[in-house]
């Protein structure tokens, strides 16, 4: 008997189990399709209602409101892109906190920056350095200052800070390490001097010396650590003086030209500053370049840096015929002379030029004209070399509390030329720039311990407009 079908009395029909399963599956599929369709058509209106409800909740509760999108602020200009007028700080003012403060306060409103010598043309290091080389050679002034404190004072008055560092023009460090110095006739020779002892002859650092280059680099690294806005690297030159035929620069001088040696050194300094916020400005004597001198081994305008800072002293061009320039006296209107000087320096239009102007011997009207002409030619700023006669006398002002007593001497006493090299000369260590992390506490203790006596003020207000 066929057992596939059971006889079941259900509403007078025979029940087939396979057909029942098919019907149930079809009904399930139809239900799912119906739910999908309902969800599809109900999604948009349902989400609209939900969003509307959320919006009402947010508007009723101000704490939950998202912050409005802020437009990005305009980033501050890099130093090299600003229009800058800087004044050099006299060394004696730098060493005394009270005089330094009054000097900054006396600056004309046009002044936007100050230039602080970290290493002077005489080779004195003016600040407290953590560099091993500076401490080993003992080249810091006995009155060395807390430079971080000086920088903060300047910036509190709205002034940018430029550090000036003299490289090979240095009559202090050669006495400390003969490895760095130009020698007389040979490597075993005594120190070479740029004049006779009776005439005040001075030694120089040797631009070919790796020890000398590292020593200067150490001080530049300090400037970067102090986050100064720019470094003016000056004294990047060879001497041009009495007895050059007897100057011995080492074996490297036989294969490497002077200009190339200086160029490689500046490239080395630039590599130390290029990743920082500190711009590198290369200073050199504008008159020397125009007159065809060879202390740079060619034009320093080709050296790698962020900008050029030629020193311009109008009085250098008086009584000397160079090309179209032939001035027997300094003219009252220096418009023509200023234009000829700038053109003779031969800068490309994309070069950033930041001239250093010697104010001694000028009238204020001449300075004003000089600045105007150089600006029209492309200069983005100026450094004015402070001259007490030019800037006049300062009014008496109340000094900040805790002013330092003025030091007896503003620079380290220069030792006499020994004429014989030491038994063993030291070598400068590798540059290890350090961040002055404890300078704030040092600055506070220095300020609290300074003498409260007032020191005499001999500076003057910087007045740039008018005659």
C-alpha positions in Angstrom: 0.0 0.0 0.0 1.3 3.5 -0.9 2.2 5.2 2.5 3.0 8.6 1.1 -0.4 9.9 1.9 -2.2 9.6 5.1 -5.9 9.7 5.1 -7.0 12.5 7.3 -10.5 13.7 7.7 -10.1 17.5 7.6 -12.8 19.5 6.1 -13.5 16.6 3.8 -10.1 17.0 2.1 -7.1 14.8 1.9 -4.0 16.6 3.6 -0.7 16.7 1.6 2.2 17.7 4.0 4.6 18.9 1.2 2.1 21.3 -0.2 1.6 22.8 3.3 5.3 23.5 3.6 5.3 25.3 0.3 2.4 27.5 1.2 4.0 28.5 4.6 7.3 29.4 2.8 5.4 31.5 0.3 3.5 33.3 3.0 6.8 34.1 4.9 8.4 35.5 1.8 5.3 37.7 1.1 5.4 39.0 4.7 9.1 39.9 4.5 8.5 41.7 1.2 5.7 43.6 2.7 7.8 44.7 5.7 10.6 45.8 3.4 8.3 47.9 1.3 6.8 49.5 4.4 10.3 50.3 5.7 11.5 51.7 2.4 8.6 54.2 2.1 8.6 55.1 5.8 12.4 55.6 6.2 12.7 59.2 4.9 9.7 60.7 6.8 10.7 58.8 10.0 14.3 60.1 9.8 13.1 63.6 9.1 11.0 63.5 12.3 13.9 62.2 14.3 16.3 64.9 13.1 13.6 67.6 13.7 13.3 66.3 17.3 17.0 66.3 17.8 17.3 69.9 16.5 14.6 71.1 18.9 16.5 69.5 21.8 19.8 71.1 20.8 18.2 74.5 20.4 16.5 74.3 23.8 19.8 73.3 25.5 22.6 75.8 24.7 25.2 73.6 26.4 24.7 70.9 23.8 25.1 73.3 20.9 28.3 72.6 18.8 30.9 75.4 18.7 30.6 77.4 15.5 33.4 76.7 13.1 36.3 79.2 13.6 38.1 80.6 10.6 41.9 80.1 10.9 43.8 83.2 12.1 46.3 84.8 9.8 49.7 83.3 10.7 52.3 85.9 11.9 54.8 87.0 9.3 58.3 85.5 9.4 60.9 88.0 10.3 62.4 88.0 6.8 59.0 89.1 5.5 58.5 92.0 7.8 59.5 95.7 7.4 62.0 96.0 10.2 63.9 98.9 11.7 66.5 97.8 14.2 69.0 99.6 16.4 72.2 98.1 17.9 72.4 97.9 21.7 75.6 99.5 23.0 77.6 96.9 24.8 77.8 98.9 28.0 74.0 99.2 28.1 73.6 95.4 27.6 75.7 94.6 30.7 73.5 96.8 33.0 69.9 95.7 33.4 68.6 99.1 34.3 70.4 101.0 31.5 69.4 98.3 29.1 65.7 98.8 30.0 65.9 102.5 29.8 67.7 102.3 26.4 64.8 100.1 25.0 62.2 102.5 26.5 63.9 105.4 24.8 63.6 103.9 21.3 61.5 105.8 18.8 58.1 104.2 17.9 59.4 103.4 14.4 62.0 101.0 15.9 60.7 97.4 15.8 63.8 95.4 16.7 67.1 95.5 18.6 70.5 93.9 17.7 72.4 92.3 20.6 76.0 91.3 20.2 76.4 87.7 21.4 80.1 87.7 20.2 81.7 91.1 19.6 84.2 92.2 17.0 86.8 91.9 19.7 85.8 88.3 20.3 84.1 88.7 23.7 81.1 86.5 24.4 78.6 88.7 26.2 76.2 86.1 27.6 76.3 83.1 29.9 76.8 80.2 27.6 76.5 76.5 28.4 78.7 75.6 25.4 81.8 73.6 26.4 84.0 75.5 24.0 83.1 78.9 25.4 83.7 77.8 29.0 86.9 75.9 28.2 88.4 78.8 26.3 87.2 81.4 28.9 86.0 83.8 26.2 82.9 85.0 28.0 82.9 88.5 29.6 83.3 88.6 33.4 80.0 90.6 33.2 78.2 88.0 31.0 74.5 88.5 31.1 71.4 86.2 31.3 70.5 86.6 27.6 67.1 84.9 28.0 66.1 87.6 30.5 67.4 90.4 28.1 65.4 88.9 25.2 62.2 88.7 27.4 62.6 92.3 28.3 62.8 93.4 24.7 59.8 91.3 23.7 57.8 92.6 26.5 58.2 96.0 24.9 57.1 94.7 21.5 60.6 94.4 20.0 62.0 91.6 17.9 65.5 90.4 18.8 68.4 90.0 16.4 71.7 88.4 17.5 74.9 89.6 15.9 77.8 87.2 16.0 81.3 88.0 14.7 83.0 85.0 13.2 86.7 85.2 12.3 87.2 88.9 13.3 88.2 87.9 16.8 91.1 89.0 18.9 90.2 87.0 22.0 89.8 83.3 21.1 93.2 83.0 19.3 95.0 83.5 22.6 92.9 80.7 24.1 93.6 78.1 21.5 96.4 78.3 18.8 94.5 75.6 16.9 92.0 78.3 15.9 94.5 81.1 15.0 96.3 82.4 12.0 100.0 81.6 12.5 103.2 83.4 11.6 104.8 81.7 8.6 104.2 78.1 9.6 102.1 75.8 11.7 104.7 76.0 14.5 104.8 79.8 14.3 103.6 82.2 16.9 100.4 84.2 16.5 100.2 86.3 13.4 99.1 89.9 14.2 97.4 92.3 11.7 99.9 95.1 12.7 102.9 95.6 14.9 102.5 95.3 18.7 103.2 99.0 19.1 100.4 99.9 16.7 97.9 97.6 18.5 98.2 94.6 16.2 95.6 91.9 16.8 95.4 88.2 16.1 92.6 86.6 14.0 90.7 83.3 13.9 91.7 81.2 10.9 88.8 80.7 8.5 90.4 77.5 7.3 90.5 76.0 10.8 87.8 73.5 11.6 88.3 74.2 15.3 87.5 77.9 14.7 84.5 77.1 12.6 83.0 74.8 15.3 83.6 77.4 17.9 81.6 80.0 16.0 78.9 77.3 15.2 78.5 76.7 19.0 77.5 80.3 19.5 75.1 80.3 16.6 73.5 77.2 18.1 73.1 79.1 21.3 71.3 81.8 19.4 68.9 79.3 17.8 68.3 77.8 21.3 67.4 81.3 22.5 64.9 81.5 19.6 66.1 84.9 18.4 64.3 86.2 15.3 67.5 86.4 13.2 71.2 86.0 13.4 73.5 88.6 11.7 76.7 86.7 11.0 79.4 89.3 10.7 83.2 89.1 10.4 83.1 86.3 7.9 86.2 87.5 6.2 90.0 87.3 5.9 92.2 90.1 7.3 93.6 92.6 4.9 96.4 94.2 6.8 100.1 94.6 7.4 102.2 91.4 7.0 99.7 89.3 5.0 102.6 87.6 3.2 103.6 86.1 6.6 100.1 84.8 7.5 99.9 81.0 7.5 96.4 79.5 7.1 97.3 75.8 7.0 97.6 73.2 4.4 94.0 73.6 3.3 94.7 77.0 1.9 96.9 75.5 -0.8 94.0 73.7 -2.4 90.9 75.6 -1.4 90.2 79.2 -2.6 89.4 81.8 0.0 85.9 82.4 -1.3 85.1 78.7 -1.3 86.3 78.3 2.2 84.1 81.1 3.5 81.2 79.8 1.4 81.5 76.3 2.9 81.6 77.8 6.4 78.4 79.9 5.8 76.7 76.8 4.3 77.6 75.0 7.6 76.0 77.8 9.6 72.9 77.9 7.4 72.4 74.2 7.8 72.2 74.7 11.6 69.6 77.4 11.3 67.5 76.3 8.3 65.1 74.1 10.3 64.5 76.7 13.0 62.5 79.9 13.2 65.7 81.9 13.2 66.7 83.6 9.9 70.4 83.9 8.9 71.5 87.3 7.6 75.0 87.6 6.2 76.8 90.9 6.9 79.7 92.3 5.0 81.4 95.6 4.2 79.6 97.2 1.2 82.4 99.6 0.4 85.0 96.7 0.4 82.9 94.8 -2.1 82.3 97.8 -4.4 85.9 98.8 -4.3 87.0 95.3 -5.3 88.7 94.2 -2.1 89.6 90.6 -1.7 88.8 90.0 2.0 85.8 87.8 1.0 87.5 86.0 -1.9 84.8 87.2 -4.2 81.2 88.5 -3.7 79.7 87.2 -0.5 76.3 87.8 -2.1 76.6 84.2 -3.5 76.9 82.6 0.0 73.9 80.6 1.3 71.7 82.5 3.7 68.2 83.9 4.1 69.2 87.5 3.5 72.1 89.9 3.0 73.1 92.7 5.5 75.7 94.9 3.8 77.2 97.6 6.0 76.9 101.0 4.3 78.9 103.9 5.6 78.4 106.9 3.3 81.5 108.5 4.5 83.6 105.6 3.2 82.8 106.8 -0.4 83.9 110.4 0.2 87.2 111.2 -1.6 87.3 107.9 -3.5 86.4 107.6 -7.2 84.7 104.3 -8.0 82.8 104.1 -11.4 80.4 107.0 -11.5 80.9 107.8 -7.8 83.3 110.7 -7.1 82.3 112.7 -4.1 84.9 115.1 -2.5 82.5 115.8 0.3 79.3 114.1 1.5 76.4 115.9 -0.2 73.5 117.2 1.8 71.1 115.3 -0.5 72.4 111.8 -0.6 69.7 110.5 -3.0 72.1 109.9 -5.9 74.9 108.5 -3.8 72.5 106.0 -2.1 71.1 104.8 -5.5 74.6 104.4 -6.9 75.7 102.3 -3.9 72.8 100.0 -4.1 73.1 99.5 -7.9 76.9 98.8 -7.5 76.2 96.0 -5.0 74.3 94.3 -7.8 71.5 92.5 -6.1 69.0 90.3 -7.9 65.3 91.2 -7.4 64.6 88.1 -5.4 67.4 88.7 -2.8 66.3 89.8 0.7 68.5 92.8 1.6 68.7 94.2 5.1 71.4 96.9 5.1 73.3 97.9 8.3 73.7 101.7 8.2 76.5 103.6 10.1 74.8 106.7 11.6 78.0 108.4 12.8 78.7 111.5 10.7 75.2 111.7 9.2 72.4 114.2 9.6 69.0 112.9 10.3 67.7 114.2 7.0 70.5 112.2 5.2 69.5 109.1 7.1 65.9 109.6 6.1 66.8 110.0 2.5 69.1 106.9 2.5 66.4 104.7 4.0 63.9 106.0 1.5 66.1 105.3 -1.5 67.2 101.8 -0.3 63.6 100.9 0.4 62.6 101.8 -3.1 65.4 99.7 -4.4 64.2 96.6 -2.5 65.6 96.7 1.1 63.1 95.1 3.5 64.6 96.6 6.6 67.5 98.3 8.2 69.9 98.1 11.2 71.0 101.4 12.5 74.4 101.3 14.2 73.9 103.3 17.4 75.9 106.5 17.8 75.4 108.6 20.9 76.2 111.9 19.1 73.7 111.1 16.3 70.9 110.0 18.6 71.3 112.8 21.2 70.7 112.8 24.9 68.0 110.9 26.7 65.6 112.4 29.3 65.7 111.1 32.8 63.3 108.3 33.4 62.3 106.1 36.3 64.3 102.9 36.2 62.9 99.4 37.0 63.4 98.0 40.4 66.5 95.9 41.0 68.8 97.6 38.5 72.3 96.3 38.2 75.3 98.4 39.2 77.3 99.3 36.2 80.4 97.2 35.6 83.8 98.8 35.7 84.6 97.4 32.3 82.2 96.4 29.5 84.5 93.9 27.9 87.1 91.3 28.9 90.6 92.5 29.3 92.7 91.4 26.3 95.8 89.4 27.1 99.1 90.4 25.8 100.5 88.6 22.7 102.7 85.8 24.2 104.6 85.4 20.9 105.3 81.7 21.7 102.7 79.0 21.3 101.6 77.1 24.4 103.1 73.6 25.0 99.8 72.0 24.1 96.9 73.7 22.3 93.4 72.8 23.0 90.8 71.9 20.4 87.2 72.9 20.3 84.8 70.1 21.1 81.9 69.1 18.9 79.0 71.6 19.0 76.3 70.5 21.5 73.6 73.1 21.6 71.6 73.0 24.8 68.3 74.5 25.7 68.6 76.9 28.7 65.8 75.2 30.8 66.7 76.8 34.1 67.1 80.4 32.8 63.8 81.6 34.3 64.7 80.8 37.8 68.2 82.2 37.2 66.7 85.4 35.8 64.5 85.8 38.9 67.4 85.3 41.3 69.6 87.7 39.3 66.9 90.3 39.4 66.3 90.0 43.1 70.0 90.2 43.9 70.9 93.1 41.7 71.8 96.4 43.3 69.0 99.0 43.6 71.4 101.9 43.1 70.6 104.1 40.1 73.3 104.3 37.5 74.0 107.3 35.3 72.3 107.3 31.8 74.4 108.5 28.9 72.4 107.2 26.0 69.8 109.0 24.0 66.3 108.7 22.4 66.1 107.4 18.9 64.5 110.2 16.9 64.4 109.3 13.3 62.0 111.8 11.7 63.0 115.3 10.6 66.4 117.1 10.8 
